[in-house]
Amino acid sequence: MSACTRDEWMTVAAARLLKNRDVCFVGIGLPSAACNLARLTHAPQIVLIYESGTIGTRPDVMPLSIGDGELAQTAACVVPLPEIFSYYLQAGRVDIGFLGAAQIDRHGNLNSTVIGPYERPSTRLPGAGGAPEIAQHARQVFVMLRASKRSFVERLAFRSSAGYLDGHGARARSGAAGGGPRAVITDFGMLAPHPESEELQLVALFEGATVEEARAAIGWPLQLADRIDTIAPPSAHELDTLRALHARTREAHARPVRIPLQNG
């Protein structure tokens, strides 16, 4: 097996968190790669839901967006967007919300809206889409985000999606139905909330990564769990499957799009 990249390790570590038959509301990008890797390896009956209304989708290549035709073509069914949120997510039928973001704070709150003052931001981001509802209602949330002091920040410029709010039970007191972020998968290891303060703490490192590396990438004083586990490297099967998925995706997305024209 050739050496894996940190992004590959991160994707595999996230995929391992998923179980067969989980119902998972999936974000585009790294979360989508992790969920489809799980489906192609140890969780073939996982139910993947995308925000466009596709349920039980089984894409052969990674979608460019939630509107990618690959998702509808390989779905068990496609339902209107309001039904996805009303009858599945808000009804408590989603086990896991798998999200990304531009920023995260120490209590797992996410920012996908702006960097800087809202009225005159230095960066205007794509927006949260359905993430606020997913973060509120999914039974548990997993977040994937490459670590840097620009992305793991002491204070968010804008709170798009709620994690544990200010911690110490604030989420429960707010009436949020879901369980909140249970794991944050980074490119050095994994964070999880402290059981009392609900502050994200280091719980696992990739083999070869260090506590010093983790702390240098986080914008607040990172606390350590009582036990720091080691996340094993990807197996040959996991890595081959992930790379084959990405290779198919590159090939598919390199083909020109041809739209048939109809005469007058």
C-alpha positions as CSV (number, residue, x, y, z in Angstrom):
1,M,0.0,0.0,0.0
2,S,1.4,3.4,-1.0
3,A,1.6,6.1,1.7
4,C,-1.8,7.8,2.2
5,T,-2.4,11.5,2.4
6,R,-3.9,13.1,5.5
7,D,-7.1,13.8,3.6
8,E,-7.4,10.1,2.8
9,W,-6.7,9.2,6.4
10,M,-9.3,11.7,7.5
11,T,-11.9,10.3,5.1
12,V,-11.3,6.7,6.2
13,A,-11.4,7.6,9.9
14,A,-14.8,9.4,9.3
15,A,-16.2,6.5,7.3
16,R,-15.3,4.0,10.1
17,L,-17.7,5.9,12.4
18,L,-20.7,4.9,10.3
19,K,-22.6,1.6,10.8
20,N,-24.6,-0.5,8.4
21,R,-28.2,0.7,8.1
22,D,-27.4,4.1,9.5
23,V,-29.7,6.9,8.0
24,C,-27.3,9.7,7.1
25,F,-28.0,13.2,5.9
26,V,-24.9,14.0,3.8
27,G,-23.1,17.2,3.0
28,I,-21.1,17.7,-0.2
29,G,-17.3,17.3,-0.3
30,L,-15.4,15.4,2.4
31,P,-18.6,14.2,4.2
32,S,-19.9,12.8,0.9
33,A,-16.6,10.9,0.3
34,A,-16.6,9.4,3.8
35,C,-20.3,8.3,3.6
36,N,-19.8,6.7,0.1
37,L,-16.6,5.0,1.2
38,A,-18.5,3.5,4.1
39,R,-21.2,2.3,1.7
40,L,-18.6,0.7,-0.6
41,T,-16.8,-1.1,2.3
42,H,-18.3,-2.1,5.6
43,A,-21.8,-0.5,5.5
44,P,-23.4,-1.5,2.2
45,Q,-27.0,-0.9,3.5
46,I,-26.4,2.7,4.8
47,V,-29.1,5.0,3.7
48,L,-27.7,8.3,2.3
49,I,-30.0,11.3,2.0
50,Y,-29.0,14.5,0.2
51,E,-30.6,17.9,0.5
52,S,-32.0,17.8,-3.0
53,G,-34.6,15.1,-1.9
54,T,-32.7,12.0,-2.9
55,I,-33.1,9.1,-0.4
56,G,-31.1,5.9,-0.5
57,T,-28.8,7.2,-3.2
58,R,-25.9,5.0,-4.4
59,P,-23.7,7.2,-6.6
60,D,-21.0,5.6,-8.7
61,V,-19.1,8.9,-8.6
62,M,-18.9,11.7,-6.2
63,P,-21.6,14.4,-6.8
64,L,-20.5,17.9,-7.9
65,S,-23.4,19.3,-5.8
66,I,-26.7,18.3,-4.3
67,G,-28.3,18.9,-7.7
68,D,-26.0,16.4,-9.5
69,G,-28.1,14.0,-11.6
70,E,-26.1,11.1,-10.4
71,L,-27.8,11.3,-7.0
72,A,-31.4,11.2,-8.5
73,Q,-30.5,8.5,-11.0
74,T,-29.2,6.1,-8.3
75,A,-31.7,7.0,-5.5
76,A,-34.3,4.6,-4.1
77,C,-36.7,7.6,-4.4
78,V,-36.8,11.3,-4.8
79,V,-39.2,13.4,-2.7
80,P,-39.9,17.1,-2.4
81,L,-37.5,19.1,-0.3
82,P,-40.1,20.1,2.4
83,E,-40.8,16.4,2.9
84,I,-37.1,15.6,3.5
85,F,-37.0,18.1,6.3
86,S,-40.5,17.6,7.7
87,Y,-41.1,13.9,7.5
88,Y,-37.5,12.6,7.8
89,L,-35.2,15.1,9.6
90,Q,-37.6,16.9,11.9
91,A,-39.5,13.7,12.6
92,G,-36.3,12.2,14.1
93,R,-35.6,9.6,11.4
94,V,-32.0,10.7,10.6
95,D,-29.4,9.0,12.7
96,I,-26.4,11.1,11.6
97,G,-25.9,14.5,10.0
98,F,-22.5,14.6,8.3
99,L,-21.4,18.3,7.8
100,G,-18.6,20.5,6.8
101,A,-18.1,24.2,7.5
102,A,-15.7,27.1,7.1
103,Q,-15.2,27.5,10.9
104,I,-15.9,25.7,14.1
105,D,-15.6,26.9,17.7
106,R,-14.7,25.1,20.9
107,H,-18.4,24.1,21.5
108,G,-18.9,22.7,18.0
109,N,-20.9,25.6,16.6
110,L,-20.4,26.1,12.8
111,N,-20.0,29.1,10.5
112,S,-20.8,28.8,6.8
113,T,-22.0,32.4,6.3
114,V,-19.3,35.2,6.5
115,I,-15.8,35.9,7.7
116,G,-15.6,39.3,9.4
117,P,-18.5,41.7,10.2
118,Y,-21.8,40.5,8.6
119,E,-22.5,43.9,7.1
120,R,-19.0,44.2,5.5
121,P,-17.4,40.8,5.6
122,S,-13.9,40.1,4.3
123,T,-15.3,36.8,2.8
124,R,-18.9,35.9,2.0
125,L,-19.3,32.1,2.2
126,P,-21.8,30.0,0.3
127,G,-24.2,29.9,3.2
128,A,-25.5,27.1,5.5
129,G,-28.2,25.7,3.4
130,G,-29.9,23.0,5.3
131,A,-27.1,22.6,7.8
132,P,-28.8,24.5,10.7
133,E,-31.8,22.1,10.6
134,I,-29.5,19.1,10.3
135,A,-27.4,20.2,13.2
136,Q,-30.6,20.8,15.3
137,H,-32.5,17.6,14.5
138,A,-30.1,14.8,13.6
139,R,-29.7,12.2,16.4
140,Q,-25.9,12.9,16.2
141,V,-23.7,15.1,14.1
142,F,-20.2,14.4,12.7
143,V,-18.2,17.3,11.3
144,M,-15.2,17.0,8.9
145,L,-12.8,20.0,8.7
146,R,-9.1,20.4,8.0
147,A,-7.5,22.0,11.1
148,S,-6.0,25.4,11.2
149,K,-6.3,28.5,13.4
150,R,-8.4,30.1,10.7
151,S,-11.0,27.2,10.8
152,F,-10.9,26.2,14.5
153,V,-11.5,29.6,16.1
154,E,-12.0,31.0,19.6
155,R,-15.0,33.0,18.4
156,L,-17.1,32.6,15.3
157,A,-17.7,35.5,13.0
158,F,-21.2,34.2,12.5
159,R,-23.0,31.2,14.1
160,S,-24.7,29.4,11.2
161,S,-25.4,26.0,12.8
162,A,-25.7,25.2,16.5
163,G,-23.4,22.8,18.2
164,Y,-23.5,23.0,22.0
165,L,-24.0,26.8,22.0
166,D,-22.0,28.0,25.1
167,G,-21.7,24.6,26.6
168,H,-22.6,23.3,30.0
169,G,-26.0,22.1,28.9
170,A,-26.9,25.2,26.9
171,R,-28.0,23.1,23.9
172,A,-30.3,20.9,26.0
173,R,-31.8,24.0,27.6
174,S,-32.5,25.5,24.1
175,G,-34.8,22.6,23.3
176,A,-32.8,21.4,20.3
177,A,-34.1,17.9,19.4
178,G,-30.9,16.3,18.2
179,G,-27.8,15.1,20.0
180,G,-25.3,17.6,18.7
181,P,-21.8,17.1,17.3
182,R,-20.4,13.8,18.7
183,A,-17.2,13.8,16.6
184,V,-15.1,16.3,14.7
185,I,-12.7,14.6,12.3
186,T,-9.6,16.6,11.4
187,D,-6.4,16.0,9.4
188,F,-4.5,15.1,12.6
189,G,-7.1,13.1,14.5
190,M,-10.5,13.5,16.2
191,L,-12.1,15.8,18.7
192,A,-15.2,15.0,20.8
193,P,-17.2,17.0,23.5
194,H,-16.3,16.8,27.1
195,P,-19.2,15.1,28.9
196,E,-19.7,18.1,31.3
197,S,-18.4,21.3,29.7
198,E,-19.2,20.1,26.1
199,E,-16.0,21.7,25.0
200,L,-14.3,19.9,22.1
201,Q,-11.3,18.0,23.4
202,L,-8.7,15.8,21.7
203,V,-9.7,12.1,21.9
204,A,-7.7,10.5,19.1
205,L,-4.6,11.1,16.9
206,F,-3.6,9.6,13.6
207,E,-0.6,7.2,14.0
208,G,2.4,9.5,13.9
209,A,0.6,12.7,14.7
210,T,1.3,14.5,18.0
211,V,-0.4,16.5,20.7
212,E,1.8,19.4,19.9
213,E,0.7,19.3,16.2
214,A,-2.9,19.2,17.2
215,R,-2.6,22.1,19.7
216,A,-0.7,24.2,17.1
217,A,-3.7,23.9,14.6
218,I,-6.4,24.9,17.1
219,G,-7.4,28.5,17.9
220,W,-8.2,27.9,21.5
221,P,-6.3,26.1,24.3
222,L,-7.0,22.5,23.3
223,Q,-7.8,20.2,26.3
224,L,-6.9,16.5,26.2
225,A,-9.2,13.6,27.1
226,D,-8.1,11.2,29.8
227,R,-7.3,8.7,27.1
228,I,-6.0,9.6,23.6
229,D,-6.6,6.8,21.2
230,T,-4.5,6.1,18.1
231,I,-6.4,5.9,14.7
232,A,-4.9,3.2,12.6
233,P,-3.9,4.0,9.0
234,P,-6.2,3.1,6.2
235,S,-6.2,-0.6,5.2
236,A,-5.2,-1.5,1.6
237,H,-8.9,-2.2,0.9
238,E,-10.1,1.1,2.3
239,L,-7.4,3.1,0.4
240,D,-7.9,1.2,-2.9
241,T,-11.7,1.7,-2.7
242,L,-11.4,5.4,-1.9
243,R,-8.9,6.0,-4.7
244,A,-11.0,4.1,-7.2
245,L,-14.0,6.3,-6.2
246,H,-12.0,9.5,-6.8
247,A,-10.5,8.2,-10.1
248,R,-14.0,7.4,-11.4
249,T,-15.1,10.8,-10.3
250,R,-12.3,12.6,-12.1
251,E,-13.0,10.7,-15.3
252,A,-16.7,11.3,-15.2
253,H,-16.3,15.0,-14.4
254,A,-13.7,15.5,-17.2
255,R,-16.2,14.4,-19.9
256,P,-17.9,17.3,-21.7
257,V,-21.5,17.9,-20.9
258,R,-23.7,17.4,-24.0
259,I,-27.2,18.7,-23.9
260,P,-29.4,17.4,-26.8
261,L,-31.0,20.2,-28.7
262,Q,-34.6,19.9,-30.0
263,N,-35.7,21.5,-33.2
264,G,-38.1,24.4,-33.1
